[in-house]
Amino acid sequence: MTREVTFVEAVREAQAEALADDDRVFIMGQEIGEYGGVFRATQGLAERFGAHRVRDMPIAEQSMLGAGVGAAVMGMRPIVEVMFMDFIACGMDAIVNHAAKMRYMSGDQLRAPMVIRTQGGSGTHHGSQHSQTLESWFLHVPGLAVVMPSVPQDVKGLFKSSVALDHPVLFIEHRALYRTRGMVADPLAPIPLGQGVVRRWGEDVTVAAIGKSVHQALVAARQLEEEGISVEVIDLRSLVPMDVDLVLESVSRTHQLVVAHEAVERGGWAGELISRVVAEGFDELDAPPLRAGSRATPIPFARELETVMICDERLIARRVRECLGLVEYSV
């Protein structure tokens, strides 16, 4: 059986199922209890499971994440919500130097099984300190999984896998997707991390993306189809682990690659994927792979300025044309 739900409903259901299935699971975050979360991702959960399992915390990300690490080491399976991804910078020590390294430094005697939920991204005009997508920071941290779903079914399937892991997972949601809708299977099996999916088959160029950028890539693909260009769109679904093999298989057929993300292009994870493809599949490429990312500037509050600097379907389509040699490449 399948049913239609919104993205944020899928987030809420995924957490409710985790709480119901395992008494060790509890949620910590700011305004997640009676208020139900800034984007209503925890609405009704405190009433259903009690305040001891859906815990409101003060505005102190380092302390909250540190408490989550401690609870995980002591046998619990916390879900820690960081209200805006920008605020995760306040808790980097707990994530990077403790949660991610605990298992290694203890010789597997201690583990930190926790899910760090956060949301970010542009489109709601929250300005420079509330609109960033910072997933690329965390690809550089061994011991930490990074997940970024694009559709409601993947929210639930990937969350099931994330909660079951014995190491920390950063679970990132793009807020512009919260009201989008999609079909969800019931019951739904866990979706393994590191298993991407082809969202659209094509012949001329591969576009790899994640999160909201997958939807933008699909829009670009439909537009380019009118120009006679066939675009294959891959949704990676997780960045650590990353399904490089799926991208390589696609490139072996299309022989062109564009990687798209809303994160700033400079230093973004697109460069990591492209380097892997060049190293392992160089002979399959007919042209240099290209990145489609946002400009290296703080995100403006004004809608018009935000639109200019953020990677969207227009930039993705342009990069595809550039990759195919139809227009001149421009930075």
Disulfide bonds with the S-S distance in Angstrom:
none
